[in-house]
Amino acid sequence: MTGVDAAQMGGARPTRVAVVIPAKDEAERIERTVAASFTIRGVDLVVVVDDGSSDATAALAKGAGAVVVRHRTNRGKAAAMATGARVVHMREETEHAERLNDAAIPSQAVEPPRALLFIDADMQDSASGAQPLVEAVLEDGVDMAIATLPAQEGAAGMGFVVKTARNGIRKATGFETVQPLSGTRCITRETWDAVQPLAAGWGVETGLTIDALHQGSWVKEIPADLTHRATGRDLRSQLHRASQLKDVMRALSKRRSLSPNDPLGEDGEVRTLTGDRTEAPEFVETPPVKHFAVPSLEKNAQVKAPSEEPVDEPREEPEQ
């Protein structure tokens, strides 16, 4: 990367936020989610990634003021998140070039890359409740803030996928999570770049947490008044949970951080990280246990746009 590369900024803290909303067939909800996202203080850009919708999600998001990019086919949440982040970077590159061409702006006046706030497309008006995550990153120095949501009306899961992710993260890092599958997260660009490539599919949140902690980032869960469409107990919901479990287990196994004979157990020492600190997390300073080794990058699940499908490269929707 050039221009607004986070690494080249020397770790400068972000001052602005870009919201990224992966969406598939959310025509009924996307307008209100986009509108609420713009009310979050610090947000000056909203990007919607239409991940193969068959309805008017893209058109409605664009009408609500979002920058819209489309995948021709459904490629999954992780791919949509990656595409959204690339679009934000492309926007910042354009802004940087414009500043360089403006004689009235000093050439050294380059703003740090925006933090990325990922929001679910079905949150509607409650999306504004992500404000505490933005404040934690912009004001408190948190590298990745994860929303913990209140109990959701209609939720009917048994908690097996959550338990799998929670125990896997704890065994890999010592970090005790409340809601390990929460997809609403605000993350600095420096941390985002450090945790690439992403775990595939529904394992992306589990992988993000483990990889960020292994990088020494300050990860903190923060209560947020957010609501979304709950998963019930019908066949479609059960199939969704099965897919989640598969992707979470794949994300954990790719990182080779679990105790191989006890992937779901709760034995072992736990080092709780409260987030109430200003220095690097404690586990970074402690010699790691040998079986906590971080795998090589080539063994991680990679999320990238296939070269043979140029139509899926990030391209904003044209003006009508």
C-alpha positions in Angstrom: 0.0 0.0 0.0 1.0 3.6 -0.5 -0.2 7.0 0.4 -2.2 6.2 3.5 -0.6 2.9 4.4 -1.1 2.4 8.1 2.4 1.1 8.6 3.9 4.1 6.9 1.9 6.4 9.3 4.0 5.1 12.2 1.1 3.8 14.2 -0.8 7.1 14.2 -4.2 6.7 15.8 -7.2 7.1 13.6 -9.4 10.2 13.8 -12.2 9.1 11.5 -14.2 5.9 11.0 -15.6 4.2 7.9 -18.6 1.9 8.4 -18.5 -1.4 6.4 -21.8 -3.2 6.1 -21.8 -6.7 4.4 -25.3 -7.3 3.1 -27.3 -10.0 1.3 -31.0 -9.6 0.5 -31.5 -6.9 3.1 -33.7 -4.6 1.1 -36.2 -4.2 3.9 -33.6 -3.0 6.4 -30.6 -1.6 4.7 -31.8 2.0 4.3 -32.4 2.4 8.0 -29.1 0.7 8.9 -27.2 3.1 6.6 -29.0 6.2 7.9 -28.3 5.2 11.5 -24.6 4.5 10.7 -24.2 8.1 9.5 -25.4 9.4 12.9 -22.4 7.8 14.7 -19.9 10.6 15.7 -16.7 10.1 13.9 -18.2 8.3 10.9 -17.7 10.1 7.5 -18.0 7.2 5.1 -20.4 4.2 4.9 -19.6 1.3 2.5 -22.2 -1.4 1.7 -20.9 -4.6 0.1 -23.8 -6.3 -1.6 -22.8 -10.0 -1.4 -24.8 -11.4 -4.3 -28.3 -10.1 -3.4 -31.3 -11.0 -5.5 -33.3 -8.0 -4.3 -32.8 -4.2 -4.4 -30.3 -4.0 -1.5 -27.7 -2.2 -3.6 -30.0 0.4 -5.0 -31.6 1.2 -1.7 -28.2 1.4 0.0 -26.9 3.8 -2.6 -30.0 5.9 -2.3 -29.4 6.2 1.5 -26.0 7.7 0.8 -23.7 4.7 1.1 -20.8 3.9 -1.3 -21.9 0.5 -2.8 -19.9 -2.3 -4.3 -21.3 -5.6 -5.5 -20.2 -9.2 -5.7 -21.8 -11.0 -8.6 -22.3 -14.1 -6.5 -22.5 -14.7 -2.8 -18.9 -15.1 -1.5 -19.5 -15.0 2.3 -19.1 -12.6 5.1 -15.3 -12.6 5.3 -15.0 -11.9 1.6 -17.5 -9.0 1.9 -15.6 -7.6 4.9 -12.3 -7.7 2.9 -13.9 -6.1 -0.1 -15.3 -3.3 2.0 -12.0 -2.6 3.6 -10.3 -2.4 0.2 -12.9 0.1 -1.0 -12.2 2.3 2.0 -8.5 2.1 1.2 -9.1 3.0 -2.4 -11.2 6.0 -1.3 -8.4 7.1 1.0 -5.8 6.8 -1.8 -8.0 9.1 -4.0 -8.3 11.6 -1.2 -4.5 11.5 -0.6 -3.9 12.2 -4.3 -6.3 15.1 -4.3 -4.6 16.6 -1.4 -1.2 16.3 -3.1 -2.6 18.2 -6.1 -4.1 20.9 -3.9 -1.4 23.6 -3.5 -3.4 25.0 -0.5 -2.9 21.9 1.6 0.6 21.1 2.9 2.0 17.9 1.4 2.7 16.5 4.9 -0.9 16.9 6.0 -1.9 13.3 5.5 -4.7 12.0 7.7 -4.2 8.5 9.3 -6.3 5.7 7.8 -9.8 5.5 9.0 -10.7 2.9 11.6 -13.2 0.3 10.3 -16.5 -0.3 11.9 -18.2 -3.5 10.8 -22.0 -3.4 11.3 -24.6 -6.1 10.4 -27.0 -5.0 7.7 -30.1 -5.9 9.8 -29.5 -3.6 12.7 -31.6 -0.8 11.3 -32.0 2.2 13.7 -30.1 0.5 16.5 -26.8 0.7 14.5 -26.3 4.1 16.1 -25.7 2.2 19.3 -22.2 1.3 18.1 -21.0 4.7 19.3 -19.2 3.3 22.3 -17.0 1.1 20.1 -15.9 4.2 18.1 -15.2 6.1 21.2 -13.1 3.2 22.6 -10.9 3.2 19.4 -10.7 6.9 18.7 -10.4 8.2 22.3 -9.3 5.4 24.5 -6.6 3.7 22.4 -8.4 0.3 22.0 -7.2 -1.5 18.8 -10.3 -3.7 18.4 -13.5 -3.0 20.2 -16.1 -5.8 20.1 -19.8 -5.1 20.8 -21.6 -7.2 23.4 -25.3 -7.1 22.7 -28.3 -7.4 25.1 -30.4 -10.5 25.0 -32.1 -10.6 21.7 -35.9 -11.3 21.4 -36.6 -14.5 19.6 -33.1 -16.0 19.9 -33.5 -19.8 20.3 -30.0 -21.3 19.9 -28.5 -23.8 22.3 -25.2 -21.9 22.5 -23.0 -24.8 21.2 -21.3 -22.6 18.5 -20.7 -19.8 21.0 -19.2 -22.2 23.5 -16.9 -23.7 20.8 -15.7 -20.3 19.8 -15.3 -19.0 23.4 -13.3 -22.0 24.5 -11.2 -22.0 21.4 -10.3 -18.3 21.9 -9.6 -18.9 25.6 -7.3 -21.8 25.0 -5.5 -20.0 22.2 -4.9 -16.7 23.9 -6.2 -16.7 27.5 -8.8 -14.1 26.6 -12.2 -14.7 28.1 -14.9 -13.5 25.7 -18.5 -12.8 26.4 -19.8 -12.9 22.9 -17.1 -14.4 20.7 -19.3 -14.4 17.5 -20.2 -10.7 17.7 -19.8 -9.2 14.2 -20.0 -5.6 15.2 -16.4 -4.5 15.7 -14.4 -1.3 15.4 -10.7 -2.0 14.5 -7.8 0.2 13.6 -6.4 -0.2 10.1 -3.0 -1.1 11.5 -4.5 -4.0 13.4 -6.7 -5.0 10.4 -3.6 -5.2 8.2 -1.8 -7.2 10.7 -4.5 -10.0 10.9 -4.6 -10.7 7.2 -5.6 -13.1 5.7 -9.0 -13.5 7.3 -10.5 -16.8 8.4 -13.2 -17.8 5.9 -16.9 -17.5 6.2 -18.5 -17.4 9.6 -15.2 -18.1 11.3 -14.0 -14.6 10.6 -14.9 -13.2 14.0 -13.1 -16.1 15.9 -10.1 -15.7 13.7 -10.0 -11.9 14.1 -10.0 -12.1 17.9 -7.2 -14.8 18.0 -5.0 -13.1 15.4 -5.4 -9.6 16.9 -4.4 -10.9 20.4 -1.5 -12.8 19.0 -0.3 -9.6 17.4 -0.3 -7.8 20.7 -3.4 -5.7 20.0 -5.6 -4.3 22.8 -8.9 -6.1 22.3 -11.9 -5.2 24.5 -15.5 -6.2 24.6 -17.9 -3.2 25.2 -21.6 -3.3 25.9 -23.6 -1.7 23.1 -27.4 -1.3 22.7 -27.7 -3.0 19.4 -30.4 -5.3 18.0 -30.6 -7.6 15.0 -32.7 -10.4 13.5 -32.5 -13.3 15.9 -31.9 -16.9 14.7 -34.7 -19.2 15.5 -35.1 -23.0 15.6 -36.5 -23.7 12.1 -34.6 -25.7 9.5 -33.0 -22.7 8.0 -31.7 -21.6 11.3 -30.3 -25.0 12.2 -28.5 -25.1 8.8 -27.1 -21.7 9.5 -25.7 -22.8 12.9 -24.2 -25.9 11.3 -22.4 -23.7 8.8 -21.2 -21.4 11.6 -19.9 -24.4 13.6 -18.0 -25.7 10.6 -16.4 -22.4 9.8 -15.5 -21.7 13.5 -13.9 -25.1 13.9 -12.0 -24.5 10.6 -10.7 -21.1 11.9 -9.6 -22.7 15.1 -7.9 -25.6 13.5 -6.1 -23.4 11.0 -4.5 -21.5 13.8 -3.3 -24.7 15.5 -3.7 -23.1 18.9 -6.1 -25.5 20.5 -5.1 -28.4 22.7 -5.4 -31.2 20.1 -7.2 -33.7 22.4 -9.6 -31.2 24.0 -11.0 -28.8 21.4 -14.1 -27.9 23.4 -13.0 -28.6 27.0 -12.6 -25.9 29.7 -9.5 -27.2 31.4 -6.4 -25.1 31.6 -5.2 -21.9 33.1 -7.1 -18.8 32.1 -5.6 -15.3 32.1 -8.4 -12.9 32.0 -7.8 -9.6 30.1 -10.2 -7.0 31.4 -9.2 -4.3 28.9 -8.6 -1.8 31.8 -5.1 -0.9 30.8 -3.1 1.4 28.6 -0.2 -0.8 27.8 0.2 -4.0 25.8 -1.9 -7.0 26.9 -0.3 -9.0 29.7 0.0 -12.2 27.7 2.2 -10.5 25.2 4.9 -9.9 27.8 4.6 -13.5 29.2 6.6 -16.3 27.5 4.1 -18.2 25.5 3.2 -21.8 26.2 4.7 -24.0 23.6 1.5 -25.3 22.1 0.2 -21.8 21.6 2.4 -21.4 18.5 1.1 -19.2 15.8 1.0 -21.0 12.4 2.5 -19.7 9.2 0.4 -17.4 7.1 0.2 -19.8 4.2 -1.7 -22.3 6.4 -4.4 -19.8 7.2 -7.6 -19.6 5.3 -7.2 -16.8 2.8 -9.9 -14.4 1.6 -9.1 -12.7 -1.7 -10.8 -11.9 -4.9 -10.1 -14.5 -7.6 -8.2 -13.1 -10.5 -10.4 -14.9 -13.0 -13.5 -12.9 -11.9 -12.5 -9.3 -12.5 -16.1 -8.3 -12.2 -15.9 -9.0 -8.5 -13.1 -6.5 -7.9 -14.2 -3.6 -5.8 -16.1 -1.2 -8.1 -18.5 1.4 -6.9 -22.0 1.4 -8.3 -22.2 4.1 -11.1 -24.3 7.2 -10.7 -27.7 6.9 -12.3 
